[in-house]
Amino acid sequence: GSVCSLEVVKVQRVLPQGTMAVGRRMCLWLSRCRSLDLRFSESAQESLFKSSIEEHLLVPFMALVLLTGIMLSFHLFANYRREGVRSDRPMNWEWQDPRTLWFTVVLFNIMLQSMLAVATCIRYWFGLLTCWSWETVAVASMSWCFFSTPLMSAWHVASIYGEDPAEVWLHDLDGAQMNDVVIKIVVVSAVCLYIPVRTCVLWIVPTLASISHICASAYIQPHQSSLHLQAQCFMFFVFIFSVHGAMRNEKHVRERWLAIKRADQQESVAGAFRTVATALCDLVIVLDEDICIIGPDTRLDAFFGKCVSGKKLSELIVVDDQARFLDTLLAATQSNEIQSVPVTLDLAFATIQVQLIVVDTQTQASHYLVGLHSVEHKPKLLAESPEHTMAAEGDTSQQSISLDDTQTQVQSLATTTLTGKVFADISRLNASADSGLQRQLERVAFIGQSEHWLVGTEDVQLLPDVVLGSGGFGVVVGAQLRGQAVAAKLPRQSAQLNSLKFVSTIANELRIHRQIRHPNIVPFLAACVDPDRSELALIFE
């Protein structure tokens, strides 16, 4: 650092003050020129952008080369028909004849445009020639056409040989110079505005067109008329405005491309969030900017007990928790981090204490992802349940849970809820507790009716001959649930002891399958509970 400072001091002492000022102005001018370069700073990102616009380059470039080849072909045949039948100056196809040079250059350009058209069709229709840089091909071909324009002008070719154009060509060449200027203005403007090529290489086309025109005009006719000079100045200004328009168009294209790329990245991130949330949560709810639930979802409709598509999630939350839920959404938007909040859902048949995990995806398709994890289920018809009926009859054994039982169950979240206590009571029954098993199954049936997964035995038609699997306590057979093919898990034997063990085991499975949803687990559909016969069967997809 000290060495660099010393060198700067030496330079300031050696260079005059005026030279330093000029250097600063040049640096400022160079920095402004650098702002004209629209390329991305990252080469990988610029390469992706170049590849994306090359896909849109093929069709307009194909149209340009076909149109150019057709126009040159008509021009070539028209002149050949006039010049080939002349008797005063027949075509000898010698290089001393200016017409030979003109026909050669035009025929070469027709062949070049034809080959480019065929190559572009092969790339567009068959997907070949992908290793070609089509931006370079387009710029090189257009640059050559404009650079060879003086040799394709009948007036310029005759003037190059030092002959009078009126004597060389049979047709009238009045205004040929102005026609060349007009054609260049139209073609260059169309190329700059409609051919999707980056301006970092597009500027070569109008620059070579201007240089070729200036050189040809200065060599052939040093003293030009004022009208021709004005036309040339007008052409240069049009070229500058065309390049400027191409730069503005490219700037918008780059901004749109970046926006689409960010949207795709956000959609992929949102998809990843949804995959993770589906694995960790019971349900995943997709919300738009207005906090409305997006899309029909049978699982959500079954959970809420009604169709919730298009409805606001805040309306399904109790009034006391709505403000806290909206604050959580705002915090997720401002912090771009995962937020969590406990709320109570007000459903048609119960109130459920749930934990909501909120993620702001910042996408238009799905603005928020809300993962739902149930904590506690409280049926609204609890006062009419068989549990309270039994309590009214004086069965004090079912009114409360002992302290020892509570301490052994506190490690499991499900056993601390109402439904968890019901299923835990089944697991503690012994072989002699037939009446207790019947009461507990009545409670399970009530829970199933409240949660809408209980079906009657008349709705299920078993297929005993279709055995899908068997185990120590149960067997899985085929069945029909209201006409739908399902699988039913039933007790293997009808002995009371085995039946009690099976009911205890299958009740634990029922407690789990009610809440769990996973792609690798067979979906749980319903359950049949017959308290009188002390039987319990699970219905799976």
N, C-alpha and C positions, 0 to 999 in steps of 0.2 A: 504493500500500500504506500509506503514512503517513497519507494522508487518510482511508482506511477505518478505520484504527486510532484516529484522532482522533475520528471519528464514533462508534465503539463506546464510547470513553471518555465522550463526552458523554451518550450514551444511558444508560450505567450510572450516571452521576451524577444524571440527571434522574429515572429510574424508581426506585421504591422496591424494596427487596429482595424483598418479597412478590410484587410484580408480575413480577419477573424469574423467580422460582420458578414462578409460574403459567405463564409463557410457555414455560419449559423443559418443564413437564409437558404442555402442549398440543402442543409439537413432538414429544415422545416418543409421545403418543397418535396424532398424525397419521402418524408413521412406522410405528406398528403397524397402523393402518388401511391404509396403503399395502401392507402385506404381504398383505392380503386380495385385492388386485387380482392375479389370476393371469395377466394378459395379458403377452405377451413384450415385451421392451424394443424390439425392432426391429419397425417397422410392417410391413415386407414379410413377415417371418416370421409375424406375427399375422394378416395378410391370407391367407396360405396356409393357416393353421390354420382360419380361419373358413370358407374355401372347402371344406376337407375335411370339416368337420362338417356343413355345409349339405347335402352329399350324403346323409348319414345322417339328416337332419332331415325329409326329404320324406315318408317312409313313416309314421312315428309322427304327424306333424302331419296327414297325410291321414286317418289313422284317428281322430284326435281330432276333427276338424271333422265327419267323417261321423257319428260317434257322437253328438256334440252336436246336430247337425241332426236326426237321427232321434229322439232323446229329446225335443227341443223340439216336433217335429211331433206326436208322440203326445200330449204334454201339451196342445198347442193344440187338437187335434181332440177330445180327451176333454172339455175344458172347454166347447168350442163346442157339443157335443152336449147337455151339461147346461144351459148357459145359453141356448141358442137356442130352447128349447121352454118356457121359463118363462112362466107366465101372470101371476104376481104382479108380476114385474119384467122385462118383455120387453126385448130388446136393441134400442136405438134408434140405436146407433153415434154417440152424441153425446159431446163431450169432457167434459160434466158427469158422465158415467158412468165410474167407475173402471175398469170392465171394458174400455171402449174403449181406454184407455191401455195396459192389460195386453196385450190382443190385438195392438195395434200394435207394441209393443216386441218381443214374442215373434216375430211374423211378420217383423219387420225382421231379427232375429238369425238366423232360419231362412234367409232369403234371403242374408244375409251368409255364413253357413256353407256354403251351397250354392255360391255363387260361388267361395269359397276352395277348396272341394273340386274344382271343375272346373279352376281355375287350377293347383292342385297336380298333378292328373292330367295336364294338358297339359305341365307342366314335367317330370314323371317319365317319361311314356311317349313324348313327342315331342321332348324336349330344348329346348323353347322357353322364353321368359320367363327367360332366364338373367341378364338385367340386373337382375332384382329381387333385393333383399336379403331372402331368405326368413327369415332370423333376425329382421329387423325386422318382416316381415309376421306371423310367428307371435306375437311378443311383443305387437304392436299389437292383433291380433285377440283374443288371450286377455285382455289388459288391458281391452279394451272389454266383453267378456262379463262379467268379474267386476265391472267398474264399474257395469254396467247390471243387475246381479243384483237390487238392491232393486226395480227397476221390473218385474222378471219374477217377483216374489214376490206372490202374491195377497193375503197378509196385509199386506205393506208398502204396496201400492198403495191398498188400502182405507183404511189408516191415514193415508196422505198426504192423502186427500180429507176426513179427519175423520169418516169413517163407520165403523160397526161392521162388521168383516169378516164376521161371521156373517149379517148382513142383506144384504150385497152379493153374496156367493157362496152358491150352493146347497149345495156340498159342505162337509163339516166341516173346519175349519182349526185344530183343536186340535193343538198341537205343531208348528205351521208354522215358528215361529222356530227351534226346535231342528233341524228338518229342514234349514233353510237353512244353519245352522252346520255340520252334518255334511256336507252336499254340498260346501260350500266347502273343508272340510278334506280330503276325499277327492280332489277335483279338483286343488287346488293341490299336494298331495303327489305325485299322479301326474305332474303337469306338471313339477315340480322334479326328479323322480327318473328319468323316462323320456323326456322330450323333450330332445334334445341341443342345448341353447342355452347360450351362455356366461353365467356368473353375473354378468358385468359389465352385462348387460342383463336377465337373468332376474329379478333382485330387484324389478323394476318390477311384475311380476305379483302376487306376494303382498302387496306394499305397497299397490297400488291396491285389492286385495280387502279388506284390513284397513281402509283409509280409508273405502271405500264402506260397509262394514258399521258402522263406528263412527258415521259421519255419519247414516246412516239410523236407527240405533237411538237416537242422541241426539235427533234431530229428532222421531221418531214417539213414542217412549216414554222420556222423561227418567228416570223412576223405574222401573228394571227390577228384576226379582226376582233374588235371590241366585243361583239356579240358572242364569239366563241370563248373569249376569256371570261365573260360573265357566266356563260353556261358551265365552264369548268369550276369557277368559284362556287356556283350553286351546287354542283355535284359534290364538292368537298364538304360543304356545310351539311348536305343531306347525309353523307357518309358519317359525319360526326354525330348527328342526331340519331341516326340508326343504331350506331354502336351504343350510344347512351341509353336508348330505349331497350336495347338488348340487355344492358347491365341492370336496368331497373326490373325487367322481366325476370332475369336470373335471380335477382335478390329475393323477389317474391317466391320464386320456385324453391329456393334454398330454405326460406323460412317455412314454407308449407311442408317441405320434405322433413325438416327437423321436427315440426309439430307432429307429423304422422309417425315418425320414429319414436318420439317420446310417448305418444299415445300407445303404440305397440308395446313399448317397454312397460308402461304402466299397466296395460292389460295383462301382460305376462306375469307381472308382479302380483296383480290382483288375483289371477288364477292360482298362483302359488299360495297366496294367503288363504284363498278359499279351500284349497286342498288340505292345508295344515289345519284350518279351522274345522273342516269336516271330520278330520281324524280326532281332534281333541274335544269337540263340542258335540252336544246332542243334536242340535240343528244349526244351520247357517242361513241367515236372512240377508238378502241383497236389497239395499235401499238406494233410491235415486237422490237427487239434490233436495227434493221436497220431503224426504224421509218417508216416501211411499214404498211399499213392498213391490218388487219387480217380479213379473212373470208368474204364471200359475205353477204351484208346487203342491202336489197331493199330500206330501208329508206335513207341510205347514198347515194346510187346510184340515188335515186330520188332527193335528196337535191343538189348533185353536178351536176346532169344532165348527168352523164355518170357512167360507171362501174369503181369504184376506188379501188377494192380489189387488193392488192399486190402493189399498188402505194405508193410512199412516200408522206406523208402529207405535207412535206416542199415544194414539187413541186406545191401544190395547193394554196400556200400562195404567195402573191406578193413578188417580189424580195427584196424590201426595208425592209420587216418584217421577212425574213427567218433567218437572223442572230440572231435577238432577240428571235425568237421561239426556235432555237437550244440552245441558252444560257439558256432559261427557262428549257429545258429538262435537261441540265447539272446541273442546280441548284436544280432541283427536285431530281436528283440522289444523289447528294452530301449531301443534307440536310435532305433527307427522309421526306420532308414536302410538303404540297400542294402549288403549284406555279400557278400564274395567269398572263396572258399577253394578251393585245389587239392586234389583227392582222387583216389584210384584206385578205379575201379569193377571189381568182381570179377564178370565175366559168365561165361556158360556156355562160350564159345569163346575168350575173350581177356580180358586186363586192359587197361583204358583209362585213361590219365591225362587227367582232365577238369578244367575250371574251373567251379565252381558259383557262380552269382549268386543270392543268397537275398533275398527281400522278404517281410516280414510284412504281409499285407493286413488283419489284424485283423477278418476276417469269418468267419461260421460256415460258409458254403459252401466257401470255399477259404482256409484259414488262412495257408498259405505258398505262394509261387510260387518255383520253383527253375528257373533257366535253366541249361542244360547246354551247354558249349562244349568239344568234344573237342580234345585236344592231342596225344596220342600213343597209338598202337594197337599192342599187343604180343600177337601170337597165342600161345596156350599151346602149340600144336603146332609151334613154330618149329624144333625139332630134327629133325622129319620133313619139313621143307619141301624143295622141289627146290633151293633156294638152298644149303642145307647139304649136300645130296647132291652137287651140283656142286663144292662146296668140298672135299669128301672125295675127289673124283676128281682134284683137282689143278688146278682152274680158279681160279687165283689172281686173275684179273681181276675175279671177282665177290665176293671175300672182303672187300674193303675199298674205301673211297672215297679218292681222292687228296686232298691238301691243297688243290690248286687248285680241284677240284670242290666241296669243302666251302665254300671262301670264296665261290664264285659262288652257292651254294645257300643260304647262311645267311640271306639276306634273305627267303626264303620259308619259312614255318613248316612247310608240308606236306613239303617236300623234306628236312627234317631228321629225319623219322620213317622207319620201315622202309618203309611203303608209298610215301612220297614218293621215297625213293631208287630204288625199283623203277620208278616211272613216269618219273623223271628219266633213268634209264639207257636207257629206250626212246627218249626224245627225242634222245639223243646218238648213236643208231645211225645208220650210213650205209647206202647201198644195197647194199654188199657184205657186210654183217654179217647174213647170213641165219640162220646158226646162233645168233648172239647174240640176234636177234629172237625166235627160237623159245624160247630159254631164258628170256628176259624175259616172254614170254607165258605160259610155264609158271608163273612166279612170280606173274603177275597172276591166273592161274586159281586158284592156291593161296589167294591173298588173297580172291578172290571166294568160294571155298568156305568159308573161315573166317568171312567176314562175311555169308554166306548170300544173296548176290546173283548167284551164278553159276548159270546154267541150261544144260542140255544142248541140243544142236542138235535132238534128237528132240522136245523140249518145245515148239519154236517152229515154226509152220507159216506160211511166208511167202506173201504175196499179191502177186506181181509186177505184176499189172494195176492194183493200187490204189496209185498213186504219189501220195504226200502232199506231196512237195517234193524239190528237188535242189539241189546246190551244186557247188563246184569239185572236191571230192574224194569226196563221198558223195551218197547218195540215201536218202530216207525213204519207206518203203513200209508198207502195212498188213500186219498179221500176226495170228496167233492164238497166245496163250500159255496153254496148257492150257484152251482154250475161251474165253478172255477176249480181247476186241478190244484190240490194242495197236499201237504204231508202232515199226518197226525201222529203225535207221540203219545202212546198209551201204556198202561201198566202191563207187565209181562204175565203176572199171575194174579189171581183174585183172592189169594189168602190175605187175611187181615193184616198180619205182620208185614208181609211184603208190600201190601197196598199202602200201609202207613209209611214205610220207608220210601216207597216211590213217590207218594204225595209230598213228603217232606223234601225229597230231592228235586222233584219237578217244580215245587213251589219256589224254591231258590232260583231255579232257572227262569221261571216266570218273572220273578222280581228283577232279574238282570235284563232279560230280553225286552221288557217293557220300555227300557230307557236307552238301550244301546242300538246304534246304527253304524254299520261298517260294511264296505264293499265285499269283504271276505267272509262275512257272516250271513247265513240265510235269514232273510227278513222275517220277523215275527208278525203274524197277521191277527190272530185271535186266540181265545182259550175257551174251553167248555168246562164249566164247574157244576157238578151235581152234589150239593151238600147232603142230600138224603142218602145217596149211595156211597158217599165219601170217595168220589172219583174226580180226577182232574186230568184234562188232556190239553196239549198245546198244539196249535195249528200254525204251520210254517208255509212259506211260499213254495 
